[in-house]
């Protein structure tokens, strides 16, 4: 009798180990995917903030150039630019929305995001974006 209950317990321990081995890869994929998507969203927020700061700083300094915007973006992001395999900073002078006589500086950032785990996919208002983060800031002057 004693040996039957011992055998039954050992069988249950083996079943639990087998179930854990089957579920573990799925849990790891979900965990790494969540981390990658979260990292991409945080990077998008930081790039948006950097674009706004570049537009504001360059407008106040009356230097509506890409070099001014790039300098501000690199100072704002610091070492986080390593997550962008290519960071493009472009500026253009446009008219402020709704005004014919008010000029505005538009700063566009385009980051090719490689992600933590391969290429992270996340949703934007235009649909799924895979590996590319675009932000824009416009500041009237």
C-alpha positions as CSV (number, residue, x, y, z in Angstrom):
1,X,0.0,0.0,0.0
2,X,2.8,2.4,0.9
3,X,4.5,1.8,-2.4
4,X,1.4,2.5,-4.5
5,X,0.9,6.0,-3.1
6,X,4.6,6.6,-3.6
7,X,4.4,5.6,-7.3
8,X,1.3,7.7,-7.8
9,X,3.0,10.8,-6.4
10,X,6.1,10.3,-8.6
11,X,3.8,10.0,-11.6
12,X,2.1,13.2,-10.7
13,X,5.5,15.0,-10.2
14,X,6.5,13.8,-13.7
15,X,3.2,15.1,-15.2
16,X,3.7,18.5,-13.6
17,X,7.3,18.7,-15.0
18,X,6.0,17.7,-18.4
19,X,3.2,20.3,-18.3
20,X,5.7,23.0,-17.2
21,X,8.1,22.1,-20.1
22,X,5.2,22.4,-22.6
23,X,4.0,25.8,-21.3
24,X,7.4,27.4,-20.6
25,X,8.2,28.3,-24.2
26,X,4.8,30.0,-24.7
27,X,5.2,32.0,-21.5
28,X,8.7,33.1,-22.5
29,X,7.5,34.2,-26.0
30,X,4.7,36.2,-24.4
31,X,7.0,37.8,-21.8
32,X,9.7,38.8,-24.4
33,X,7.0,40.1,-26.8
34,X,5.5,42.2,-24.0
35,X,8.9,43.6,-23.1
36,X,9.7,44.4,-26.8
37,X,6.4,46.1,-27.4
38,X,6.7,48.1,-24.2
39,X,10.2,49.2,-25.1
40,X,9.1,50.3,-28.5
41,X,6.3,52.4,-27.1
42,X,8.6,54.0,-24.6
43,X,11.0,54.8,-27.4
44,X,8.2,56.3,-29.4
45,X,7.2,58.5,-26.5
46,X,10.8,59.7,-26.0
47,X,11.2,60.4,-29.8
48,X,8.0,62.4,-29.8
49,X,9.2,64.4,-26.8
50,X,12.6,65.0,-28.5
51,X,10.9,66.2,-31.7
52,X,8.8,68.7,-29.7
53,X,11.9,69.9,-27.8
54,X,13.8,70.3,-31.0
55,X,11.0,72.3,-32.7
56,X,10.6,74.6,-29.6
57,X,14.4,75.1,-29.0
58,X,15.2,75.8,-32.7
59,X,12.2,78.1,-33.1
60,X,13.2,80.2,-30.0
61,X,16.8,80.3,-31.2
62,X,15.6,81.3,-34.7
63,X,17.6,78.4,-36.2
64,X,15.2,76.4,-38.4
65,X,17.8,74.0,-39.6
66,X,18.2,70.2,-39.5
67,X,21.6,70.5,-37.7
68,X,20.0,72.5,-34.8
69,X,17.2,69.9,-34.5
70,X,19.6,67.0,-34.7
71,X,21.8,68.5,-31.9
72,X,18.7,68.9,-29.7
73,X,17.4,65.4,-30.4
74,X,20.8,63.8,-29.6
75,X,21.1,65.8,-26.4
76,X,17.6,64.8,-25.3
77,X,17.9,61.1,-26.1
78,X,21.5,60.6,-25.0
79,X,22.5,57.0,-25.3
80,X,19.0,55.9,-26.4
81,X,19.9,56.6,-30.0
82,X,21.5,53.1,-30.0
83,X,18.1,51.6,-30.3
84,X,17.6,53.3,-33.7
85,X,19.7,51.7,-36.4
86,X,19.2,54.9,-38.4
87,X,17.8,58.1,-37.0
88,X,16.7,60.7,-39.6
89,X,16.0,64.2,-38.5
90,X,14.4,66.5,-41.1
91,X,13.0,70.0,-40.7
92,X,10.8,72.1,-43.0
93,X,9.3,75.6,-42.8
94,X,5.5,75.4,-43.2
95,X,2.5,77.5,-42.5
96,X,0.8,77.0,-39.2
97,X,-2.4,75.1,-39.4
98,X,-5.4,77.5,-39.8
99,X,-3.2,80.6,-40.4
100,X,-2.0,82.0,-43.7
101,X,0.6,84.4,-42.3
102,X,2.1,82.4,-39.4
103,X,5.1,80.4,-40.2
104,X,5.9,77.1,-38.4
105,X,8.9,74.8,-38.0
106,X,8.1,71.2,-38.6
107,X,10.5,68.6,-37.2
108,X,10.2,65.0,-38.4
109,X,12.0,62.0,-36.8
110,X,12.2,58.6,-38.4
111,X,13.8,55.8,-36.4
112,X,14.4,52.3,-37.7
113,X,13.8,50.4,-34.5
114,X,15.4,47.0,-34.4
115,X,13.8,46.1,-31.0
116,X,15.1,43.9,-28.2
117,X,13.9,40.7,-29.7
118,X,14.2,40.9,-33.5
119,X,11.7,43.4,-34.9
120,X,8.9,44.5,-32.5
121,X,5.5,45.1,-34.0
122,X,3.1,47.5,-32.4
123,X,0.0,49.4,-33.3
124,X,-0.3,53.0,-34.4
125,X,-3.2,55.0,-35.7
126,X,-2.2,54.0,-39.3
127,X,-2.2,50.3,-38.4
128,X,0.7,48.0,-37.6
129,X,4.2,49.4,-37.8
130,X,7.0,47.0,-37.9
131,X,10.4,48.4,-37.0
132,X,9.8,52.0,-38.0
133,X,8.9,54.8,-35.6
134,X,7.9,58.2,-37.1
135,X,7.1,61.3,-35.0
136,X,6.4,64.9,-36.0
137,X,6.3,68.2,-34.1
138,X,5.2,71.6,-35.4
139,X,6.0,74.9,-33.6
140,X,4.7,78.2,-34.9
141,X,7.1,81.2,-34.9
